[in-house]
Amino acid sequence: MKLIITILLSLLSLVTFAQQDAGFSMYFFNPVYVNPGYAGSRDLFSGSMVHRSQWAGMRGAPVTQSLSLHSALPNTHVGLGFQFYNDKAGPMSNTGINLTYAYHLPVGDESILAFGLSGMTNNIRIGLDEINIEDENDPAFSGDTYTNWVYDASTGLYFYKPRFYAGLSVNHLLQSKFGLDNVSDPNLARFYRQYYLTSGIVFRLNEYLDFRPSLLMKYVQSAPLLTEVTGSLFILEKVFVGVGFRTGKRVNIAGYDNMLVAILEFDITRYLRLGYSYDYYLNRTGSYNNGTHEIMLGWDIGRILTKMSNPRYF
């Protein structure tokens, strides 16, 4: 039984080389998911709910839900955040909770450098009853579920101005193991450190249009570098329309996984915004699925007239 669980967890760890935690195409609408230093940077009570269906049409394809909340404490330089997420791929699922603290230090004219730290707990589960086997009485698959709690941390630096930001963050600092310390090699299944570099800038084109290019680079230990470049138009300070290109070499397989990302986000009301993205795969992977869909509902509570006349781009 433990051997079977170890093999399954090892397969999970191989998947996590490329996607250890779920990635989101609309990450720049919820940067606190990538960098804890972002918490409280909007000076409002902000949040988002995201649902992502990856490789639509494939049985057992990854499905992810995320809830993020963060806010600045009044009359301080402190931001606090909370995140809940659930990621499921086949019989394996990862449910986590993050608590975040960030300190925002003014370093110049309209320039702020923030340091963030998150503590997290993850519940790793394998539903043995979801695995198709030839012999339903196989004792190796007796029982319903394997589950274990894992604890970890992340940290990040986030520098921002009204029209520019840059961030550097590290996730899974402790590289926590999934459990089963008494097997021959418990290192087969564990979290690996993830390194993120993000940046974005806004250029004013005219009174109706702004252009916002952004960059995300992600590196996971022993895995190829993943890079995503996105360009968005901000129309009438209410609608974002963007196109992105994501590329990354496959793990232990020749070739690259390249995809185009289309993004739309718009304000429903002064407080609510709705976003949608679609990932289209440019190689043979795309012929086996219907792409990846992502939908987001975000909010900013506490907006006043002065904040509306000077919109937040990040």
N, C-alpha and C positions, 0 to 999 in steps of 0.2 A: 504494500500500500504506500509506504513512504517513498519507495522508488518511483512509483507512478506519479505521485504528487511532485516529486523533485523534477521529473522529466517535464511535466506540465509547467511548473514554475520556471524551468530553464527556457522553455519556449517563450514564456511571457517575457523573460529578461532579454531574449533575442529581439523580440518586437520592440522593447523599450529602448534598444540602441537607437532606433530611428525615431520612435515616438514614445518616450518613457512616460511622459505625461501628455494628455491630449493637447494638441495644438489647435489654435483657433485662427481662422483667416481674418477675422475682425479684431485681432489682438489690440490694435491701436485705439479701439473704442473702449477697451477694458485693460489698460496697461498694468493694473495692479496684479493681474493674473501672472504676468511675466516678471514684474519687478516690484517688490514690496515697498520700495522707496516712493512709489507713486501715491500711496495711501494718504489722503488728505490734501492732495495738491490742488484740487478744484475749489477749495474753500466752501464746499457745499456738502450736503448729504447725498452722495451719488451711489448708484448701484446699477446692476445689469443682470438679466437672466438670459442664458444662451442655451440653445439646443443645437447639436451638431450630429448629422447623420452622414457618416463617411462611407464611400463606396456603395451608394444606394443600389439596391437590387441584389446584393450579395448576401447570402445567408450567413448570419453570425458576424457581419461587419461591425466595426466599432460605432458605438452610439454614446454621446457624451452630453451631460447636462451640467450647467454651472450657475451658481448664484454668488455674486460679489457685492459687498457693501463696504463703503469707506467714507470717512468724514474727518474734517479738521476739528480739533477741540477749540472752542471759542477762546480768543485772547491768548493763544499759546502758539508754539511752533510745532505742535504735535498732531499727527494724524493716526487714526486707528482704522483697522480693516478686519473684515470677516469674509471668509469664502467657504462655500460648500460645493463639492463637485462629485459627480458619479460618472465613471467611465467603464463601459462594458464592451468586451470583444469576445465573441464566442462564449465559452463557459466561464471565462475569467472576468472579474470585475474589480474595480478599485474605487472605493468611496472615501473621500477625505474631507477634513475640516482644517482650515488655516486661520490663525489669529495673527494679526500684523500690527507692528508699531513702527512709526516713521517719525523722524525729526527733520524739520525743514529749516535750513540755515540760510538767511540772506547773505549773498556774497558779492553783490554789486547792484547796479541800477536795474531793477526788475529781474534780477537773476537770483535763483535759489538753488542750493544743493541740498538734496535730501538723502538721508541714510535710512534704510528700512531693514527690519528683521522679522521673520515669520517663523512661528512654531507650527508644526503640522502633525496630524495623526491620520493614518490611512488604514482602512480595513481591506485586506486582500482576500478575495474569495474565489473559489473554484467550485462551480456546480457540477458535481460528478454525474448527476442525473441528466445533465444536458449533453453528455458525450455519447455519440452513437457507437455502440460496440456490438460485435457479433454474438457474444455470449452474455446475455443479460444477467446470468448468475456468476459472472467472473468476480471472485472475492476481492480482486484489486480495486474494483469500483463499487464496493459495498459502502453504504452510507450515502448521505445526500450532498454534503458540502464540506470542503476544507476552508477554514478561515483563520486569519491571524491579524493582529494589530501591529502596526509599524509606526515608529515615531521618527521625525526628521526635522530639518530646519532649512531656511533659505535666507539670503541677504542680498541687498542691492544698493547701488548708488544711482541717483536720478537727478540730473541737472536740467533745469527748465527756465525758459523765458516765455513771454506771450506768444512768440512765433517760432520757437525752436526748443527741442529737447534732445537729450542723449542719455542713455542708461546702460549700466553694466550690472548684471546680476548673476548669482549662482544659486541653483536649486539643488536640493538633496545634499546638503553639506555633509551629513553624517554617513551617507551611502548605506543606509540601513538595510539589513537583510530581511527577507520575507519570513524567516523562521527555519525550522528543521535543522537546528545546529548539530544534531547527532547523526546526520547523514555524512557520506564520505566527503563531499565538497559543498558546504553551505554557501560558498561564494557564487554558485551557479545562478542563484536567484536572489537579486538584491537591486535596490535603486542605484543608479549611477549619477554622478554629478552632471548637471546641465549648466552650460555657460551661455548667457544671452548678451548680445550687443544690439541695442536698438537706437534709432535716431530718426528725427523728422524735422522738417522745416516748412514754413508757409510763405509763399510769395504772393503779393498782391498784384493781380493782373489788371483789374479795373474795379469800379465800384460794385460790380455784380459778381465777380469771379475771383477766387483765390485758388492757387495750385499748391498741393501738399504732397511732396514726395516723402516716402518713408522707407526705412531699411530695417530688416531683422536678420541677424545671423545667430545660429544656434549650433553649439557643439556639445556632443555627448561623448564621454570617454570611450575610445575604441570604435567610434563611428565617424562617418564622413561629415563634413561641414554642410549644414543646410542654410541656404540663403534665400531671402524673399525681398523683392523690390516692388513697391507699390506706388502708383501715382494717382492722386485723387483731385477732383475739382470740387470746390466748396461753392455752391451756387446760392446767391442771395442770403448767405449765412444761415441757410436752413437745410440744404440738401447736399449730401456727399455722393459723388459718383466716381468709382475708381476701378482700375484694372491693375492686377499684380502678376508677377512671374515668380514662381518658386522652383528651386532646383536643388537636388541633393543626390549624391551617388548612392546606389543601392548597397546594402550590407551583404558582403560575401557573394554578390552576384554582379556580373558585368553590366554596365550601362547606368543610366541616370533616370530618376523619376522627375520629370518636368511637368509643370501644370500651369495653366492660366487661372486667375482668380478674378471674378467679377463681383463688385461690391456696390451696394446701394444702402444709404442710410439717410433718414429724413426726420425732422421734428414733427411729431403728431400734435403736440401742444407746447406751451412754454416749458413744461416740465418733463414731457415724455418724448422719446425718440425710438424709432423702429429701424432695424437693420436686417439685410439679407445678403448672403454671399453664396456663390456657386463656384466650385473648383472643377475644372475640366482637365483631364489627364491627356497629355500629348503623346504618350507612347502606347504600347499594346495594353497596358493596364486599363486604359479607358474603354477598350472593347469588352471588358468583362464586368463593367458596372456602369451606373448612370450618374457618375460624378458624386460630388459631396455637397450637401446642402447645410446651411447654417443660418439660423434666425436668432435675432437678439432684440430684447426690449430693455431700454435703458431709461434712467430717470435722474434728474438733478433737482432736489427739493431745497428751497431756500433762495431760488433765483429772484433777484430784484431788478429794477429797471437799469441800474448802472451796469450790472453784469450782462444783461441782455444786449446793451449797446456796445459792449466790448466782449464778444463771444470767446469762449474757450475752444481752441483748436485741438487740444490734446486732453 
